[in-house]
Amino acid sequence: MTFVNILGFAMISLLAGVWPRARGGLTLLASLLALYWMQPALSIRYLDFWLPTASIGISACVWVITFRRKENSNSAEQPPKEFFHRIDLRGNFGTVLILLGMILAVALLRYLNLAAYLTPSTPPELGPVIAGLLILSILVAGLSAVSKRRWTAPLAILVILGIFAVLKTDALAQAAASILRRTAGQSTALASAMDIRWLGFSYLAFRQLHVLRDRMTGRLPECTLREFMTYSVFFPAIASGPIDRIERFLPDLRSQTSLSAESLWNGGERIIAGIFKKFVIADTLAIVALSAASAAQIHSALWMWFVLYAYAFRIYFDFSGSIDIALGLGRWMGFALPENFNRPYLQSNLTAFWNSWHMTLAQWFRSYFFNPLTRALRSPRKAPVWIVILVGQLATMVLIGLWHGVTWNFALWGLWHGVGLFVHNRWSEWSRGRVAELESRPVLKKAYTALATFATFQFVVLGWVWFALPSLDSSGRVFLRLFGFSG
């Protein structure tokens, strides 16, 4: 998200805030346009048009699969026997026209010499766009015909996970780029994993997986196509989160409350704070932060610690700054998006760190992976508690690492935190009574808390070595140099 993006989104957010009756339609239109506006330019011809269009198409397909008529809705405690129903587009026909019209309007910019103002490159000719929309329409119609079948949601989950695996695995992404280049009539010798950078797909995927899984368990609230599309591609959060839940999002979307002076002030504070964090602090730290280039050049342990600390604070201020901007824009529009950070580097243990760092990601994995996994491990054989905790935390954290990219370094970063969480869990069980005794000795308690906070911070900072660097060799050399050894 650039400063120009933020300025444009701020104007739209203010308009939506002072005109609540138009909030739904205005937010949807802005979110659809933002997909094309924020999409990075790509070397594969027209791909930076087709990827945002695919985001719209995937969201539409998932809504078709998860849609349920109101009269068939049951309570969450007693899910219906059949909760996939043939779609009824009569009440959503206007939204269908908006979606198709918006894609066509963006494509028509090619002929108006206005494409440079909205899309990173010139859109394709109108013929292929119309053909693509026809294919999408046939796909939606086909999904509508089979949406009653229980296999449709699991299949959709597998497709989304498959796309995710391709995007996050360099070898697969390069192979896909080669196929796309060949299709576009371009040289396959230049294919690279960086050819496919899909704006916001990670967060889009989390939203789609959330609604598909909740539909399978009968917990998903009813929503219209317009509401679901707005939730899926909500422009303040599509690029960097937070990961919202549709049951929390819908009441805000349906609210008719106008922008208040308090919301205007609070939202403005968050936006300004986010801009300062992201474009001043984080961008300044990026000059000296740990990177593959600096890791190969630094031989001093002291300087290596310095660039590692710079990276730790750079990643925090960059990410939390983006979240502040998203929350501020949302506040102006009447959306109370969930917080994603709560002073993570000041937490006194690793569990508290993960309860305050990228909180919506941790909550998502806890709800949809860790809890189901640990329940499965506990029954029917009832594995020992420590085994359940160890397997659950290792698997969850490795998966979170691989979410950032399917590499050994990201896997080791996840493993680092998984082991750390397990050790903290066992330590907490062993020291519970001893730590409780510190309540009567405030000075010792403060010293213990300060030491625990410092140790937790150091553990997290060392973990960033795996995260920041691209290979095991470079990470190993940095660890050696941090502790005074030559690598």
Disulfide bonds with the S-S distance in Angstrom:
none
